Amino acid sequence: MRFTINRTNSAEPCLDEISVFNPKGENVALGGVPTSSGDFPNSPIHKLVHINDGKFGNGRSWVSS
């Protein structure tokens, strides 16, 4: 999956969790290796590895730079 964020309504864009389900209902995003062109610096709770870790909530989200 690839997507582009062109703008936001206020601050940096934030994504809580990306899930991609196959026909069997399995979340195949859990096995993916995420990449980005920019990550929010120096934040222990807003890391790219949180984008597809299977856990929901702002405390484990990804924020772009």
C-alpha positions in Angstrom: 0.0 0.0 0.0 1.2 3.5 -0.7 -0.4 6.8 0.0 0.5 10.5 -0.1 -0.6 13.1 2.5 -0.9 16.4 0.7 -2.1 18.6 3.6 -3.7 18.6 7.0 -6.3 20.8 8.7 -3.9 21.9 11.4 -0.7 20.2 12.5 1.4 17.3 11.4 -0.5 14.3 9.9 -1.1 11.4 12.4 -2.2 7.8 11.7 -3.2 5.5 14.4 -3.1 2.1 12.7 -3.1 0.6 9.2 -4.8 -2.7 8.8 -5.1 -4.6 5.5 -7.2 -7.8 5.5 -7.0 -10.7 3.1 -10.0 -12.8 2.1 -9.4 -15.0 5.1 -9.8 -12.0 7.4 -6.1 -12.0 8.4 -4.4 -8.6 8.9 -1.5 -8.9 6.4 -0.3 -5.4 7.3 1.2 -6.9 10.5 4.0 -8.5 8.4 4.8 -5.4 6.5 7.9 -3.1 6.8 6.7 0.5 6.8 8.8 3.3 5.3 8.1 7.1 5.2 9.7 10.2 3.8 9.5 12.0 7.1 8.9 11.1 10.8 8.1 13.4 13.7 11.4 13.7 15.6 12.2 12.8 19.2 8.8 11.3 20.2 8.7 7.9 21.9 4.9 7.5 21.2 4.7 8.7 17.6 7.0 6.2 15.7 6.7 4.7 12.3 6.9 1.1 13.8 3.6 1.8 15.5 1.7 2.2 12.2 1.1 -1.5 11.8 1.8 -3.1 15.2 -1.8 -4.2 15.7 -2.3 -1.8 18.7 -4.7 1.1 18.6 -4.6 4.5 20.3 -2.8 7.8 20.0 -0.1 6.6 22.4 1.1 4.2 19.6 0.5 6.2 16.5 2.8 7.6 13.7 3.2 11.3 13.1 4.8 12.7 10.0 7.3 15.5 10.0 
